[in-house]
Amino acid sequence: MPLQSCYHSPYGGFDFLGLRRSPSGAMEIVYDDGVRRRLVWRVAGPAGEGVVGEALARAASQRRILPALYAELKRRSIAIEAISH
């Protein structure tokens, strides 16, 4: 079953974080601000889906989602690599 989770900002913005599987099976994180920016990263390390999903959920609950996302991933030692800007 394909992995797919999404999280929206509770502060009324259009910010979106998503977790998905690429066609090759790699786990990917997607950020979209709803206006002009869409970023995609590949999870580069052996992090579990639950750990990554928890990091995304905590980041999405913050007012500044991108800095919170980077902090949550760093806190859990989850390596990512940008694949789309």
C-alpha positions as CSV (number, residue, x, y, z in Angstrom):
1,M,0.0,0.0,0.0
2,P,1.5,3.4,-0.9
3,L,2.5,5.8,1.8
4,Q,0.7,9.1,1.8
5,S,0.1,11.5,4.7
6,C,-0.7,15.2,4.7
7,Y,-0.7,17.9,7.3
8,H,-2.1,21.4,7.1
9,S,-1.3,24.5,9.2
10,P,-3.9,25.1,11.9
11,Y,-3.3,28.8,11.7
12,G,-5.5,29.5,8.6
13,G,-2.7,29.6,6.0
14,F,-2.4,27.4,3.0
15,D,0.8,25.7,4.2
16,F,0.8,22.0,3.4
17,L,3.3,19.2,4.3
18,G,3.0,15.8,2.8
19,L,4.7,12.5,3.0
20,R,4.6,10.2,0.0
21,R,6.4,7.3,-1.8
22,S,8.0,8.0,-5.2
23,P,7.4,5.6,-8.1
24,S,10.9,4.1,-7.2
25,G,9.8,3.5,-3.6
26,A,11.7,6.3,-1.9
27,M,10.0,8.3,0.8
28,E,9.5,12.0,-0.1
29,I,8.5,15.1,1.8
30,V,6.5,17.8,0.0
31,Y,6.0,21.4,1.2
32,D,3.6,23.8,-0.6
33,D,2.7,27.3,0.6
34,G,-0.4,27.5,-1.6
35,V,0.8,30.5,-3.4
36,R,4.2,30.3,-5.1
37,R,6.5,27.7,-3.5
38,R,6.6,24.0,-3.8
39,L,9.6,22.0,-2.4
40,V,10.2,18.3,-2.5
41,W,12.9,16.4,-0.6
42,R,13.9,12.7,-0.6
43,V,14.5,11.1,2.8
44,A,18.1,10.0,2.4
45,G,18.5,7.9,5.5
46,P,16.9,4.8,7.0
47,A,14.2,6.7,8.9
48,G,10.9,5.0,9.6
49,E,7.6,6.3,8.3
50,G,6.3,6.9,11.8
51,V,9.3,9.0,12.8
52,V,9.2,11.1,9.7
53,G,5.4,11.5,10.0
54,E,5.7,12.6,13.6
55,A,8.3,15.2,12.6
56,L,6.0,16.6,9.9
57,A,3.0,16.7,12.2
58,R,4.9,18.7,14.8
59,A,6.3,21.0,12.2
60,A,2.9,21.7,10.6
61,S,1.6,22.7,14.0
62,Q,4.1,25.6,14.2
63,R,3.5,29.1,12.8
64,R,6.8,29.0,10.7
65,I,6.6,25.6,9.1
66,L,9.8,25.4,7.1
67,P,12.2,26.4,10.0
68,A,10.2,24.0,12.3
69,L,10.5,21.2,9.7
70,Y,14.3,21.6,9.5
71,A,14.5,21.6,13.3
72,E,12.3,18.6,13.7
73,L,14.3,16.6,11.1
74,K,17.6,17.6,12.6
75,R,16.4,16.7,16.1
76,R,15.6,13.2,14.8
77,S,18.8,12.9,12.7
78,I,16.7,12.5,9.5
79,A,18.8,13.2,6.4
80,I,17.1,14.8,3.4
81,E,18.1,15.8,-0.1
82,A,16.3,18.4,-2.3
83,I,14.9,17.0,-5.5
84,S,12.7,19.9,-6.6
85,H,12.6,23.7,-5.9
